[in-house]
Amino acid sequence: MTDPRAPTSGAPAGNRPAGGPPPVPDLSRHALFLDFDGTLVDIAPRPDDIRIPEILPGLLTALDAAAGGAIALVSGRRLADLRGFLPEFRGVIVGSHGSETWPEDAAPAPGLRQPDAGPVRAALRALAATRAAYLFEEKPAGAVIHFRADPALDAEARAAAEAVVAAHPGFALQRAKMAYEIHPAGVSKDRAVARLMDRAPFRGRVPVFAGDDTTDEPALGWVRAREGISVHVGDRPDTAAAWRLDSPAALRDWLARAVSVEERG
Ligand SMILES: O=P(O)(O)OC[C@H]1O[C@H](O[C@H]2O[C@H](CO)[C@@H](O)[C@H](O)[C@H]2O)[C@H](O)[C@@H](O)[C@@H]1O
């Protein structure tokens, strides 16, 4: 029988995800970095509409225990929201694409500037007020304009967000699923993962990153370059990930297999 924890160095060549499932992580030697929306939970019409699958809190707790705490949620969401969705989770949480971390000292980013986001928020809030289909989301260090209710607003939202960033040095534009987000320049998930990998309990482990969105691509590329397990959740053809799973449900099943392999020893 094939070892379900096959070595990760056999990542498929090229820049396309493989058709097959990724190797199951060995929780005694891998470190897990997991995106949230579209990866652990299904995408919903609005940010507040998501549903936490019943299995998820217990699964994350089991992964945390088996991986010796080497597990982090790495999300664009506000830290406070993530803690509210998953109050039992005891691993590290990176929120707002790396602007916020819990515990606070888990991945310090010395020198990272967080300029006053007030004017940026005001500009995106004003844009949101122009159409009922827009949804404004405030972040501690920035803001998001959502247009999922009317995808035809993509070009308009993008042009407006680009103009806001051009007028406010120190900020960067991030495309997300049916949304544009403005956050401090220098913030990204790959940097957050790299900082965590320098510290216990992550240091010395092989990184695993799973994500679905453009915001996850730099971290997927970072992990792939280090011969970790990089998993795209969904059907993007242009991902940097080496492996692919179809859906958050498939990702949760894959993670559950890692726990059961660990339990069987
Ligand atoms: O990094 P993630 O955990 O994937 O978070 C990315 C953004 O997720 C949220 O927006 C996305 O999910 C919503 C709920 O499914 C959906 O309605 C929206 O269209 C998506 O863009 C969240 O609201 C953002 O703040 C996150 O940055």
The ligand as a MOL file (V3000), in Angstrom:
LIG
                    3D

  0  0  0     0  0            999 V3000
M  V30 BEGIN CTAB
M  V30 COUNTS 27 28 0 0 0
M  V30 BEGIN ATOM
M  V30 1 O -7.9790 35.3110 3.3150 0
M  V30 2 P -9.3710 34.7700 3.4340 0
M  V30 3 O -9.6330 34.0710 4.7120 0
M  V30 4 O -9.7650 33.9440 2.2380 0
M  V30 5 O -10.3130 36.0700 3.4330 0
M  V30 6 C -10.4430 36.8200 2.2330 0
M  V30 7 C -11.6160 37.7550 2.3410 0
M  V30 8 O -12.7250 36.9340 2.7600 0
M  V30 9 C -13.9720 37.5890 2.9610 0
M  V30 10 O -14.5330 37.9170 1.7010 0
M  V30 11 C -14.7270 36.7910 0.8600 0
M  V30 12 O -15.6210 35.8650 1.4920 0
M  V30 13 C -16.9760 36.3490 1.6980 0
M  V30 14 C -17.7470 35.2760 2.4510 0
M  V30 15 O -17.7270 34.0630 1.7590 0
M  V30 16 C -17.5900 36.6700 0.3330 0
M  V30 17 O -18.9120 37.1650 0.5050 0
M  V30 18 C -16.7080 37.7160 -0.3910 0
M  V30 19 O -17.2090 37.9270 -1.7050 0
M  V30 20 C -15.2590 37.2230 -0.4870 0
M  V30 21 O -14.4050 38.2280 -1.0260 0
M  V30 22 C -13.8330 38.7950 3.8540 0
M  V30 23 O -15.0210 39.5240 3.8600 0
M  V30 24 C -12.6510 39.6700 3.4900 0
M  V30 25 O -12.4510 40.6350 4.5170 0
M  V30 26 C -11.3930 38.8220 3.3980 0
M  V30 27 O -10.2690 39.6320 3.0580 0
M  V30 END ATOM
M  V30 BEGIN BOND
M  V30 1 2 1 2
M  V30 2 1 2 3
M  V30 3 1 2 4
M  V30 4 1 2 5
M  V30 5 1 5 6
M  V30 6 1 6 7
M  V30 7 1 7 8
M  V30 8 1 7 26
M  V30 9 1 8 9
M  V30 10 1 9 10
M  V30 11 1 9 22
M  V30 12 1 10 11
M  V30 13 1 11 12
M  V30 14 1 11 20
M  V30 15 1 12 13
M  V30 16 1 13 14
M  V30 17 1 13 16
M  V30 18 1 14 15
M  V30 19 1 16 17
M  V30 20 1 16 18
M  V30 21 1 18 19
M  V30 22 1 18 20
M  V30 23 1 20 21
M  V30 24 1 22 23
M  V30 25 1 22 24
M  V30 26 1 24 25
M  V30 27 1 24 26
M  V30 28 1 26 27
M  V30 END BOND
M  V30 END CTAB
M  END
